[in-house]
Amino acid sequence: MKQLIFIIIAIGSFSLTGFSQTFKAFNGEENFLVELEQQIVDKSVEDAKKDHKDLIEKFTEMWTELNSFTPAQKNTIYKTSNDLLTARLKVIPDVRDYIKTIIIVIESEKDPVAFDDWHRTVDFVVASRNARKDFGDYMSFSSKLFAENILFATGSVEWKTDNRSFQFGIEEDKPKLDIPSLDLTCDAKGTSATIIGTSGTLYPLDGDWIGKNGTVTWERTGLDPNKVYAIINDYDIKMKYSNYNADSVIFYNTDYFDQPLKGKLLDKVQALANEDRASFPEFISYSQRLKIENIDKGVDYEGGFTQKGSRFLASGSDDAPAYLTFYLNDKRFLEVASLSFSIKDDKITSTEASVKFFLHKDSITHPGLDFKFFRESRNLSLFRMDEGLQKAPYFDSYHQIDIYSE
């Protein structure tokens, strides 16, 4: 019985070995095209067979008739194809995807020096300990870059360059791509955001972009790009996401400020947000004590500043709230304090604002009201609801009484 089991196992092992021979190497450059067809086309079935046949026919034409490759490039391609097999990668998909990418790179009409620079990074990936994991990703990155200017893409996010002038290299055991000048665009969720006139380095296997300099405008929110924009310095992006932050940016909004502001920028691509509802780009000033005289006629502002999409948000903190001061006959009449005001073309609002009416040396105050100032009509609304701080009465310091009024 044991002998029978042994014989069955031995036959099974022999059969598996006989039918699963792995192709080990291409046998000389003169046989390369024939063996490619045998290993990629002949071993394919159905739709894949037709696609692979078209691929190898095109590659063969470029190799033999069109003289698309220099002798040195042919030698490099042949050698790398064998290096892939030595590294225990497979003819399909790895050698096939390499051939696909080679065609795209050559058809992009980059000069031979650019091909050599790129290929040094390919050789590096093939020789690395993570070749079996990284090679397919690197071919996908390379194909999209040379064919469509795509730097990084997932199923929902795509980062692109408008400049085809770039330099491949290797840094800290990683392939990299240096781009000295570009407009960097993120396409996601049916819309896009762009950093204009930037530069940087991409580490494609990590999806990390290290950027330097650039301009971000609020044009996609309907604001004039010549009036509202930010100048960024150093920044970085995880390109699998559609957002990024930048510190120490210089912000301009010439409608409100004569001098630029310093602060933080947050940008994110939103799903088809219209101009009024867009929340990004967002700038937050570092200073919480900015002053704007006559933000409206007879109204001064002091506090922090946030440009959130098309909305001007006046902001403060518990220790240093934002203030609006209203003047009547050039005298301080009303002071409104809040953690946040929304300042739009037609109105200024806050859902919770403390107010103080000045009456000579006395005042009437309330700790928290719904505040609205309609800029065109110059009507002011203070509404007290029956909840939270708004539930509290007004206080008249002169008469020392509480006043209950909506």
KETORLUM-795173 format. One record per atom (N, C-alpha, C): residue in one letter; x, y, z. Coordinates in steps of 0.05 Angstrom, whole numbers, plus 5000, padded with zeros to 4 digits. Each point is the difference from the previous one (the first is absolute). Layout:
<pts>
AXYZ/...
</pts>
This chain:
<pts>
M501749765000/M498350245000/M501750255000/K502150005017/K501850235002/K501450044973/Q500749774987/Q501450024974/Q498150134979/L497549925001/L498050114981/L499750305003/I499850095026/I499850295006/I502450154990/F502349885004/F502550134991/F500150034970/I499149784986/I500050014970/I498150224990/I497550025013/I498150204992/I501150285004/I501350055023/I501250265006/I502150064980/A501749804994/A502250054981/A499050064973/I497949864991/I498850054973/I498850285000/G498650075022/G498850275001/G502150224999/S502249965014/S502150205000/S501250024973/F500449774987/F501250014973/F498250154980/S497349945003/S498150124982/S500050315003/L499950095026/L500050285005/L502550144990/T502349865004/T502550114990/T500050024970/G498949794987/G500149994971/G498350214987/F497850085014/F498150194987/F500350285011/S501850055018/S500350275011/S502850114998/Q501349924978/Q502750094996/Q500050314999/T501750135015/T500250295000/T502250094980/F499250194984/F502050104981/F502250155015/K502549924995/K502250095017/K501550244988/A500350014973/A501650214988/A499650014970/F500350234989/F500150044971/F502749914990/N500049864978/N502549874990/N501250164978/G501250235007/G501450164980/G498350214988/E501250234994/E498550234989/E498849934973/E501349824984/E499049934974/E497549835001/N499549885024/N497649835003/N497850155017/F500650245008/F498450145020/F497150044990/L499650104976/L497450064990/L498349744997/V501349794989/V498549754997/V499249895027/E501750015020/E499449895026/E497950175015/L500150264995/L497950175011/L497349914990/E499849964974/E497449914988/E499249735012/Q501949825002/Q499349745011/Q499050015029/Q501350165016/Q499450015028/Q497650185007/I499550214983/I497950195006/I497549954983/V500349964974/V497749964983/V499049725000/D501849814995/D499249724997/D498849885025/K500850105023/K498949895025/K497650165010/S499050184984/S497650165008/S497549874988/V497750085011/V497549894990/V498050234996/E498049964983/E497850184996/E500850294995/D498850195014/D500550294994/D502950075006/A501249885020/A502850065007/A501849924977/K499449794986/K501749914978/K500150214978/K497750124993/K500050214980/K501550245009/D499550095025/D501550245010/D503049955000/H500849765009/H502849945001/H501249984972/K498549894981/K501049994973/K500450284988/D498150185005/D500350274991/D502550145013/L500449945025/L502250125015/L502749914988/I500349744996/I502649894991/I500450084971/E497950014984/E500450094972/E501050284999/K498850175017/K500950285000/K502950025009/F500649865021/F502850005011/F502049904979/T499249784986/T501749894980/T500550194977/E497950144992/E500350204979/E501950235008/M499750095025/M501850215010/M502949905001/W500349755006/W502749885004/W501449954973/T498449904981/T501249914974/T499850204977/E497750134998/E499550164976/E500250305004/L499050095023/L499950295005/L502650115012/N501849825008/N502550085013/N499450205024/S498049935016/S499350175022/S502049995023/F501649785000/F501949965022/F502950014990/T501750135015/T502849994994/T501149725008/P502349924989/P501249745008/P500349985030/A500850225013/A500450005029/A497449955014/Q497950134990/Q497349975013/Q499049714996/K500549884977/K499249724995/K501449825020/N502550055004/N501549835019/N499050035028/T499350265007/T498950055027/T497349865004/I498350014980/I497349885002/I500349695003/Y501749894983/Y500449715002/Y501149915027/K502050155009/K501349935026/K498050035023/T498450224999/T498150045022/T497849795000/S499249914977/S498049794999/S501049755013/N502549944996/N501249765014/N500450065030/D500750255007/D500350075028/D497449965015/L497850064987/L497449975013/L499549705007/L500749834981/L499749715005/L501949905022/T502450115000/T501949925020/T499150095028/A498650225001/A498950115025/A497449855008/R499349794985/R497649835005/R497450154995/L500250204982/L497550114989/L499249844976/K497650054989/K498949824980/K499850144972/V499949834980/V499750114973/V497450164998/I497849885010/I497550135003/I499350015030/P499750245012/P499750264987/P502550164997/D502249935012/D502250195004/D501550074974/V501049804985/V501450064975/V498150134981/R497549904999/R498050124982/R499650305007/D499750065026/D499550285008/D502550184994/Y502349885003/Y502550144993/Y500150074971/I499249814982/I500050054971/I497950224994/K497749985013/K497950214996/K501150285007/T501450015022/T501050265010/T502350104982/I501749824990/I502150084982/I498850134975/I497949894989/I498750114977/I499050295006/I498750035023/I499050275007/I502250205003/V502249925013/V502250185005/V501350094973/I500449814982/I501250064974/I498150184984/E497449945001/E498150164984/E499650285012/S500850045025/S499850275011/S502150194989/E501849894984/E502150164986/E501950145019/K500449895023/K502150105017/K502749934988/D502150155005/D502649954988/D501349755014/P502049894987/P501349765011/P501150035029/V500950255006/V501050055027/V497849965020/A497650114994/A497749965018/A499349715003/F500149854978/F499549715002/F502049875019/D502550074997/D502149885017/D499650075029/D499350265006/D499550085027/D497749845012/W497849984985/W497749855009/W500849715005/H501549894981/H500549715002/H501949935023/R501650195008/R501749955024/R498249955024/T497850155002/T498249965023/T498649734997/V499449924975/V498849734996/V501949785009/D502550034992/D502049805009/D500249995030/F499850235012/F500250015029/F497749855013/V497650044990/V497649875011/V500349704996/V500949914976/V500249714994/V502049875019/A502250155007/A502149895017/A499350025030/S497950145007/S499450045028/S498749755013/R500149995026/R498849775014/R497049994997/N498750234993/N497150024998/N499149994971/A501749894982/A499450014971/A497349874994/R499449785012/R497549864993/R497550165009/K500350175020/K497850175009/K499950264985/D502450114994/D500150284990/D500050024969/F500949794986/F500450034972/F497550074985/G497849865005/G497550054986/G499050295005/D500350095025/D499250285007/D501750204985/Y502649944997/Y501850194987/Y499450014970/M499349774988/M499250004971/M497450164996/S498149965019/S497550154998/S500550305002/F501650085019/F500850295003/F501350104975/S502049854990/S501550104976/S498250034976/S498249804996/S498250014977/S498250255001/K498850055023/K498250225003/K501550274998/L502450015010/L501650254998/L500650074971/F501249814985/F500850054973/F497750034981/A497749865006/A497850014981/A498150235006/E499650075026/E497850185007/E500950225020/N502650025006/N501050205020/N498849955028/I499249765006/I498949945026/I502349925019/L500250145022/L502149945020/L499249785019/F497550005008/F499049795018/F497049984997/A499049755002/A497149964996/A499149775017/T497650045012/T498649785012/T497349984986/G498249845010/G497449984987/G498450265001/S500650185019/S498450245003/S501650264999/V502649995000/V501750245001/V502249984978/E500450234987/E502150014979/E501550265002/W502749985003/W501750245000/W501550014974/K500150244987/K501150034974/K502050244999/T501849984981/T501850224994/T499450104972/D500550264996/D499750114973/D502750034986/N502149915013/N502750034988/N501349724996/R500849954976/R501249744993/R503150015003/S501050215011/S502950025005/S500549925029/F501249765003/F500549905027/F502549835000/Q501049935024/Q502549865003/Q499749775019/F500649764991/F499949765018/F502749985016/G499849895023/G502449955016/G499349805023/I502149965016/I499749825023/I501050145025/E498550005021/E500750135025/E499049845024/E501849955018/E499449855025/E498649734993/D501249864981/D499049744992/D497150014989/K499350224987/K497450024988/K500350144972/P498549904980/P499950164975/P498550265005/K500850214986/K498750265004/K499750134973/L498350214999/L499550164976/L500150295008/D502050154990/D500250285005/D498750164977/I498250195007/I498850174980/I500650295008/P501650144985/P500950275008/P497850224998/S497949954984/S497950204997/S497549874989/L497750055013/L497549884991/L497650135013/D497749974988/D497550045013/D499049725009/L499749965025/L499349745012/L497050005005/T498649814987/T497049995001/T499149745012/C498150025018/C498649765011/C497249994989/D499449784986/D497349954990/D498749795018/A497750065011/A498549815017/A497150085001/K498349815001/K497150055006/K498850204980/G501049994975/G498850164980/G500950294999/T502050075016/T501050275000/T503050005005/S501350235002/S502950015002/S501050235017/A502549985008/A501450225014/A502850014990/T501250244997/T502650034988/T501850175017/I502649925002/I502150175011/I501650104976/I500050264996/I501250124976/I502950075005/G501749944980/G502850095001/G501549885023/T499749745005/T501449875022/T502349834989/S501449865017/S502149814993/S500149795021/G501449784995/G500149805021/G501249734991/T499949825019/T501049734995/T497949795008/L499549814982/L498249795005/L501549745005/Y499249865022/Y501049735005/Y497749814993/P500049904975/P497649874989/P499149745015/L501949855011/L499149755013/L498650065027/D500550235011/D498750085025/D497650194995/G499950124977/G498050204994/G500450265015/D502550065007/D500750245016/D501150224981/W498850235003/W501050244984/W501150205020/I502450094996/I501350215016/I500250254983/G498350195006/G499750234983/G501450255011/K500450194982/K501350255007/K498850224983/N499050215014/N499050244987/N497449944984/G498750214993/G497549984984/G497950205009/T497950024984/T497850185005/T497449854999/V498350065020/V497349885001/V498050234999/T498149994981/T498050214998/T497349895010/W498150185004/W497349935007/W498150024976/E501149974976/E498450044976/E497749804998/R500549765009/R497949804998/R497650055019/T500450195018/T497850085018/T498650264990/G500950104977/G498850234988/G501450265007/L502349995014/L501450255008/L502150064979/D500650254998/D502050104980/D502849895007/P501249854982/P502749895006/P502250215003/N499550244990/N501950225003/N499750145027/K497849955014/K499550135026/K500349815024/V499249754996/V500049815022/V501749764992/Y502349975014/Y501849784993/Y502049975023/A501449775000/A502049945020/A502649924987/I502250095011/I502749914991/I501049805021/I500649754990/I500949795018/I503049964996/N501249905022/N502949944999/N500449695000/D501049895021/D500449715001/D497449865008/Y499449784987/Y497649855006/Y500449714990/D498449825010/D500149734990/D497249884998/I499749804982/I497449894994/I500249695000/K498149875013/K499649714997/K498049984976/M501049914977/M498450024976/M497849804998/K499849825019/K497749824999/K497550155011/Y500450245011/Y497850165009/Y499750254982/S497750135003/S499450234983/S500250265017/N501750005020/N500350245017/N502950035008/Y500650245010/Y502750065011/Y499850255017/N502050045017/N500350245017/N502750134994/A500150265005/A502550144998/A500250215022/D502250015014/D500450205021/D501550244990/S499850225015/S501650244994/S499550114972/V497549994991/V499450114974/V499450305002/I500350144978/I499550284999/I497450044984/F498050125013/F497450024989/F499350284992/Y498650034978/Y499150264990/Y497050004996/N498650205012/N497350064993/N499850304999/T500450114977/T500250294998/T497450155004/D497849855001/D497450135006/D499950095029/Y501549865018/Y499850055028/Y502750095013/F502249924988/F502650055014/F501950144980/D501350215010/D502050144984/D502649855000/Q500549845021/Q502549855003/Q499349705000/P501949834991/P499549715000/P500049905029/L498749775004/L499949865026/L501649754999/K500849915023/K501549755003/K498249805014/G500149754990/G498349815014/G500349724987/K497949845003/K500049724991/K497949974978/L500749834980/L498249944978/L499249715001/L497449954996/L498949734998/L498549994973/D500649794984/D498649984975/D499149714996/K497649974988/K498949744996/K498050014976/V500149804983/V498149994978/V497449895010/Q497950154996/Q497349925009/Q498349904977/A498149845005/A498349894980/A498150214988/L500750104977/L498350194985/L498750215017/A501650125018/A499050215017/A499650254983/N497650135004/N499650264985/N501650225014/E500150234988/E501750215010/E499250095028/D497450025005/D499150105026/D500549805022/R499949744994/R500249805021/R502849895003/A501950074982/A502749905001/A501350085027/S501349815013/S501450065025/S503050034997/F501049944976/F502950014995/F500550144974/P502550124998/P502150025019/P499250155026/E501449945021/E499550135026/E502750115010/F499950265007/F502350135012/F499350095028/I501749955020/I499650075028/I502350175008/S499550255008/S502250185008/S501149915027/Y502650045003/Y501349955026/Y499150215021/S499950254991/S499250225018/S497049995006/Q499350045025/Q497250025008/Q499350295007/R501750194993/R499550285007/R500450184975/L498949904978/L500050174976/L497950215002/K500550234988/K498150235001/K499350084972/I497450034996/I498950104974/I498250235007/E500850244993/E498350235005/E498050024977/N497550075007/N497950034980/N499749754983/I499849775014/I499349764985/I497350034987/D498450175012/D497650114988/D499850295011/K498350164988/K499950285008/K499350025030/G501850135015/G499650045029/G500349745016/V501449804989/V500549755014/V502949924997/D501349965024/D502849905000/D500149715009/Y502049864991/Y500449725008/Y502749965013/E500149835021/E502649925011/E499749705008/G502049844992/G500149725006/G501649844980/G499549745000/G501449834981/G498550004973/F501249854981/F498850004973/F500349724988/T497949914988/T500049754984/T498650054974/Q501349924978/Q498850014973/Q499249714994/K497549935004/K499049724997/K498449994974/G501349914979/G498750024974/G499550294993/S497550064992/S499450284993/S499250165024/R499949885024/R499050135024/R502350125016/F499650255008/F501850135019/F498949935028/L501649865016/L499249935027/L501750165020/A498850175016/A501450135021/A500149815024/S502349965011/S500349795020/S501550105025/G499549875022/G501350065025/G500249765018/S500650045025/S500349785019/S498550085026/D499949815019/D498650075025/D501450235014/D502750004999/D501550225013/D500150254984/A499849974973/A500250244983/A497949984978/P497550065006/P497949984979/P500350214979/A498649964978/A500050204979/A497950215006/Y500550254992/Y498250225007/Y499150154975/L497550085000/L499050214982/L499150245016/T500950234993/T499350245014/T498550194982/F497550065007/F498350184985/F500150285011/Y500150204982/Y500250285009/Y497450154991/L499150175017/L497850184994/L500850285006/N499950184980/N501050275003/N502950015010/D501649824988/D502849985006/D500649915029/K498049905014/K500449915027/K499449705002/R501549865016/R499649715003/R497249965012/F498549834985/F497249965008/F499449715008/L501249814984/L499449725005/L502649834995/E500549825018/E502249814997/E498949725000/V500749844979/V499149734997/V502449825000/A500149805018/A502349825002/A499049714995/S501749854986/S499449724993/S502549844994/L499849735002/L502249834991/L500150004970/S497850064986/S500049994971/S497750174988/F500850164980/F498050154984/F500349914971/S497849974987/S500049964971/S499550264986/I502050094984/I499850264987/I499749964970/K497650064990/K499449974971/K499350284989/D499750004973/D499450264987/D497450125010/D498149835007/D497350115007/D499550025030/K501549855016/K499550005029/K502349905016/I500050075026/I501949895019/I498449865022/T500749755006/T498449855019/T501749855020/S498749935023/S501149825020/S497749865014/T500349755005/T497949855014/T500150035030/E502350105010/E500250055029/E501950235005/A498950235006/A501650245004/A499250155025/S501950085015/S499450185023/S499950294990/V498250165012/V499750274991/V500150195023/K500950254994/K500250205020/K499350274987/F497750125008/F499350274992/F501150205019/F501450214990/F501250205017/F498150235004/L499350065025/L498250225007/L501550185020/H501550194989/H501850175017/H501849825016/K499850015026/K501849835017/K498749735006/D497649954991/D498649755006/D499749844974/S498749775003/S499749834977/S497649815003/I499249894977/I498149775000/I501449774986/T500149775013/T501649784991/T498349744998/H501049824984/H498949734999/H502349804993/P500149765013/P502349824996/P500049844974/G497649974987/G500149834976/G497450024984/L500150124976/L497650044983/L500649914972/D497949954985/D500249964971/D500250284987/F502250054987/F500650274990/F500050004969/K498650214989/K500150044971/K500150304994/F501850074982/F500250284990/F499749994970/F497950124990/F499550004971/F501250254988/R502049964983/R501850224993/R498750214982/E498449924982/E498850204982/E497950175014/S498249875015/S497950155014/S501050125026/R502349895010/R501250095026/R498149945023/N498449794997/N498349915022/N501649795017/L499650025026/L501449825018/L497949845016/S500449735001/S498249835014/S501449855022/L498950025025/L501049855023/L497749835010/F500349734998/F497849835006/F500749825024/R498250005020/R500549835024/R498149764999/M501249764999/M498449765000/M499849885028/D498349815004/D499449905027/D501849755006/E502650034995/E501949785006/E502850115004/G501649865017/G502750075004/G500450295011/L502250124992/L500650285008/L497950194989/Q498849934978/Q498050184988/Q497550035018/K499749815018/K497750005018/K500350225021/A502550095005/A500450205021/A498850274992/P499450175019/P498950264994/P502250204993/Y499250234988/Y501850234998/Y500450115028/F502250145004/F500550135026/F500550304996/D498550165014/D500250304999/D501550095024/S502550094996/S501750075023/S499150265014/Y498850174984/Y499150265012/Y497749955019/H498049854992/H497649955016/H500449755018/Q502149854995/Q500549755015/Q497649814998/I499249964975/I497749824997/I500649814976/D498649775001/D500149824977/D497750074981/I500549974974/I498050064980/I499549754984/Y497649905000/Y499249774984/Y498750094974/S501449964979/S499050084974/S501249814979/E498449944979/E501149844978/E502050174984/
</pts>
